[in-house]
Amino acid sequence: MTRTKQESPVGEAVAWASRIMAIGLLMFLPGVAGAWLDARLGTSLVGPAGFVVGLGTALLWLFQLGRRGRAGDRR
């Protein structure tokens, strides 16, 4: 992510903070929803599966951000 002359450092920081918060929520919320479903259905598998799915999805998103950042540095 290269900064253009129109972007301010504060704007760039807010953009990165929002990305980090979104990734954190993406890791956490599927597990919480799965734990809620476990409590409602009387099961014990949906909660841990939700955390695993959330972690995997967040890691994919992080890899995409890293790849996009490296591609921008080469230009």
C-alpha positions in Angstrom: 0.0 0.0 0.0 1.9 3.0 -1.2 0.8 6.4 0.0 -0.1 9.0 -2.5 0.3 12.7 -2.0 -3.4 13.1 -1.3 -3.5 10.6 1.6 -2.5 11.9 5.1 -0.6 9.7 7.5 -3.5 9.9 9.9 -5.9 8.6 7.2 -3.5 5.8 6.4 -3.2 4.9 10.1 -7.0 4.8 10.5 -7.3 2.6 7.4 -4.8 0.1 8.9 -6.5 0.2 12.3 -9.8 -0.6 10.7 -8.3 -3.5 8.7 -6.7 -4.9 11.9 -10.0 -4.6 13.8 -11.9 -6.3 11.0 -9.4 -9.2 11.0 -9.7 -9.6 14.8 -13.5 -9.7 14.6 -13.3 -12.1 11.8 -11.2 -14.4 13.9 -13.4 -14.1 17.0 -17.1 -13.8 15.9 -17.5 -17.2 14.2 -16.3 -18.9 17.4 -18.7 -16.9 19.6 -21.6 -17.7 17.2 -20.6 -21.4 17.2 -20.4 -21.4 21.0 -23.9 -19.9 21.2 -25.1 -22.5 18.8 -23.5 -25.2 20.9 -25.4 -23.9 23.9 -28.7 -23.8 22.1 -28.3 -27.2 20.3 -26.5 -29.1 23.1 -23.5 -29.9 21.0 -19.8 -29.3 21.5 -18.3 -29.1 18.0 -19.7 -26.0 16.4 -17.8 -23.5 18.7 -14.3 -24.9 18.1 -15.1 -25.3 14.4 -16.1 -21.7 14.3 -12.8 -20.6 15.8 -10.9 -22.7 13.3 -12.8 -21.3 10.4 -12.4 -17.8 11.7 -8.7 -18.2 12.1 -8.2 -19.7 8.7 -10.2 -16.9 7.0 -8.3 -14.3 8.9 -4.9 -15.8 7.9 -6.0 -15.8 4.2 -6.9 -12.2 4.5 -3.6 -11.4 6.1 -1.7 -13.2 3.3 -3.7 -11.2 0.7 -2.8 -7.9 2.5 0.8 -8.9 2.6 0.9 -9.9 -1.0 -0.8 -6.7 -2.1 1.6 -4.6 0.0 4.7 -6.3 -1.5 3.3 -5.8 -5.1 2.9 -2.1 -4.3 6.5 -1.8 -3.1 7.9 -3.2 -6.4 6.2 -0.5 -8.6 
